[in-house]
Amino acid sequence: MTTQPERGWSLQRTEHAARVLEAMRAGGYGETYRAVVLFVRALAIEAGNAVAAGKGLPGLPVGDGGRYVIDVPRLPVLVSYRWFPGTREFRVLDLVWVDVGCD
């Protein structure tokens, strides 16, 4: 009998997080958009590995609902996420982007 390998973790985003990403891209901040997308993909991999190793998740826990917050290095962006072990899913709940451009 062969055993199936454990299914990987999936990464989802809420509609709010998707709107923030789209605002970055539409506002001419394509590099910021790409950097944030790559960051959350890497975050899901790192967090999945932490779960597998029995270690703490990246970022700071917020409240008691399983929510974590982490900043994107060198960018004015905070990522709020939650993990769902039963469905092996990470979900980006909020992106807080501070556009610091001055006119």
N, C-alpha and C positions, 0 to 999 in steps of 0.2 A: 504494500500500500504506500502510495506517495502522498506526501503532505503538500498542501498548497502554501506558497509563501504568503506571509501576512500582507494584506493590502496596504498600500501607502496612504499617506495623509492627503486630504484634499484641502484646497484653499478657496474660500468663498469671500465675497464682499457684499456688504449691504448696499442698498440703493444710494444711501447718503454718501458712502465712501466712493462709489462709482461716479457720482455727480462731482465730487471734489476733484477726482482724477481728470474727468472730462473738462472741468473748468481750467485746470492747469494746462492741458493740451490746447484748448481753444483760446486761452489767453496768451499764447506764445511762449509758454514755459515748457517746451517739449523736453528739454534736458532734465528738468525737475520731474516731469511726469515719468520719463524712462527710469530715472534713478529711484523713484518711489516704488514703481512696479517691480524693479529688480530687488529692491530691499525687502518688500513683503514676500516675494517668492523665496528669497534666502532665509527670511525669518521663519517661514513655514518649515523649511528643511531643518533649520537649527532647532526649532521647537519640537519637531517630530523626533529628532535624534535625542533631545533632552528627555522627552517622555520615555523613549525606548531604554535610555540609560538610567532612568529613575532619578534624574536631576531636576532642578527647578527650571521653570520656563524663563525665557529672556524677558527683560523688562521688569516693571514694578507692579505687583498686584494692587488692584484698586477695589476696595470694598470686599465683600465676601461672595460675590456672584461669579467668580472665576474670570474676571476681566483683568487684563494686563495692559499697561501703557509703556511704550518705548519710543524714543526719539530717533529720527533718521539722522545719522551723523552728517554734519556739515550742511544740513538743510533745515529750514524753519518748518518742520513737519513732525507732528506727533501721530503715532499709530496706536489705536486702541483695538485690541483683539481679544477673542475668547476661544477656548478650545473645547471641543465636544468629543470626549474619549469614546463614547458609544458608537459614534458614526465616523470616528477618525477624521475629524474635520477641524480646521482652524477657520475662523471667520473674522475678517476685518470689519469691525463695527463702525468706527469713526476714523476719519483723517482730519486733523486740524492743521491747516496750512495758513501760515501767516505771510501774506504778501507784503514784504517790507520795502517795496519800491516807492521811491519818492518822485513826485512830479516837479 
